[in-house]
């Protein structure tokens, strides 16, 4: 059964790619606001900051199925109880619309 499923998925992928019109069509950017909360012992702390992102329109992967990969970055820090806490995130995503 697993082999059949793998064969079907491969056939669908090959069919989709063979009709694909992948091509670089443009880039864009975004900014956002992120709030992070965590339990710092007896109290809950929260930190916030801005997120920056960039994405690219790489065209149609299949009929009416557009591929938009993006990269996001977020970083913030806060002094808590004599120490500095830092939270950061870097993400590479593959989005489809």
C-alpha positions in Angstrom: 0.0 0.0 0.0 2.8 2.4 0.9 4.5 1.7 -2.5 1.3 2.4 -4.3 1.0 5.7 -2.5 4.6 6.7 -3.3 4.1 5.8 -7.0 0.9 7.9 -7.1 2.5 10.9 -5.4 5.5 10.7 -7.8 3.2 10.5 -10.8 1.2 13.5 -9.7 4.4 15.5 -9.0 5.8 14.7 -12.5 2.5 15.6 -14.1 2.3 18.9 -12.2 5.9 19.9 -12.9 5.6 19.0 -16.6 2.8 21.5 -17.0 4.5 24.1 -14.7 5.4 27.6 -15.8 7.9 28.3 -13.2 9.6 31.7 -13.8 10.7 34.6 -11.6 7.9 37.1 -11.7 8.7 39.5 -8.9 9.7 40.1 -5.3 8.1 41.7 -2.3 8.6 42.5 1.3 6.7 42.7 4.6 6.9 43.9 8.1 5.0 42.7 11.1 4.8 42.9 14.9 5.6 39.9 17.1 4.8 39.4 20.8 6.5 36.6 22.7 5.4 35.5 26.2 7.2 33.0 28.5 7.1 31.9 32.1 10.1 33.4 33.9 9.8 31.5 37.1 7.1 33.1 39.4 6.0 35.6 36.7 5.2 35.7 33.1 7.3 38.0 30.9 6.6 39.3 27.4 8.8 40.7 24.7 7.8 42.2 21.4 9.5 43.5 18.3 9.2 43.8 14.5 9.5 41.1 11.9 10.9 41.6 8.5 10.3 39.3 5.5 10.9 39.0 1.8 9.2 36.8 -0.7 9.4 35.9 -4.4 6.7 35.1 -7.0 8.1 32.1 -8.9 5.1 31.5 -11.1 2.7 28.6 -11.5 3.8 25.2 -10.2 0.6 23.7 -11.7 -2.6 25.2 -13.1 -3.8 27.9 -10.7 -1.2 26.8 -8.1 1.4 29.6 -7.6 4.7 29.1 -5.7 5.8 31.9 -3.2 8.8 31.1 -1.1 9.7 33.6 1.6 12.3 34.4 4.3 11.4 35.9 7.7 13.5 37.3 10.5 12.6 38.4 14.0 14.8 39.4 17.0 14.3 41.2 20.3 15.9 41.3 23.7 14.9 42.5 27.2 16.7 42.9 30.6 15.1 40.8 33.2 16.4 40.4 36.8 19.9 41.6 36.0 20.3 39.4 32.9 19.5 39.9 29.2 17.0 37.5 27.5 17.2 37.4 23.7 14.6 35.8 21.4 15.2 35.4 17.6 13.7 33.5 14.8 14.8 32.9 11.2 12.4 31.0 8.9 12.5 29.8 5.3 9.0 28.9 4.0 7.6 27.5 0.9 4.1 28.9 0.4 1.6 28.0 -2.3 -1.4 30.0 -3.3 
